[in-house]
Amino acid sequence: MKPGIHPDYRPVVFRDASTGKEFLTRSTADSELTVEWSDGRTYPLIVVDVTSDSHPFWTGSARLVDRTGRVERFRRRYGERGR
């Protein structure tokens, strides 16, 4: 890789805006906000709207879309198509 053209890849803390859960990872994302982590160091803080901690698919609170009756409704509206 060419030196000096890549963004700084460093430890960053991400915080879920709805649950408040934080996790430390590495990223090139930049932020003026900082947070002190449990290891005593200060890291940039990125606040995000959705993480696996609050996403309905990962939390198990996802609701299934009711698909029963859609075909029947379509056939009622537009009729049977000849094959």
N, C-alpha and C positions, 0 to 999 in steps of 0.2 A: 504494500500500500504506500501511496505517496505521503510523505510527512507533511503535516500542517494543513491538510484540506478536510480532515474529518472532525466532526464535532466531538467534544469531550464526553467520554463514556464513563460515568461515575455512579456511585451509590446515590439513590434517591428514595425518599419515602413517599408512597402513594396513600392517600386517605379517601375512603368512601364517604361522600357527602351525606348520605342518608343514614348509614350505620355508625360511622365514626371509626371503623376498623382501619388500622394502618398496617402496611407491610413494606419492608425494605427490599429493594431490588436495584438493579443497575439500569440506567437509561441515559439517553442524550437529552431528555427534556430539561428545560431550564425554568427556574422559578425564583422569584424574589423572596417568597415565603420560606422560612426555615423551621425545623423542629428538632428538639433534642431527643435522640433515640435512647433506648435502655442501656446502650454501651457507653453513654456519656458524650458521644460525638454529636455534632450538629450537622444535619443533612438538609438539602433542599426539599421542600414539601410541595407535592402536586395533589390538588384536590380534584377528584373525578366524581362524576354523577353515579356511575354504575360499576361495580366490581362483582366478582363471583360471590361475595358476601351478601349482596343485595339483589342480584339478578334472579328473577323468578324461576328460570330454568335450573339454576344451580342450587337454589334454596328449597326446591321441591314445591313451591307454591304456584307453579305455572298451572294455569287452567287450560283444559283441553277445549279446543274449539268444537262446537257442536256441528258435526257434518252430516248427521242423519237427516234425511229429508231434503237435502239440497238437490239431488238428482230428480226426486219426485217433483219438487217445486219447479225445476227447469223444464221437465216434461209437461207439466201442467201449463206453464207459461207459453212454451214454444212448440209443444206437441212432439210426437215421435217423428224422427227423420227416417225416410225410406232408405233401405240399404241396397 
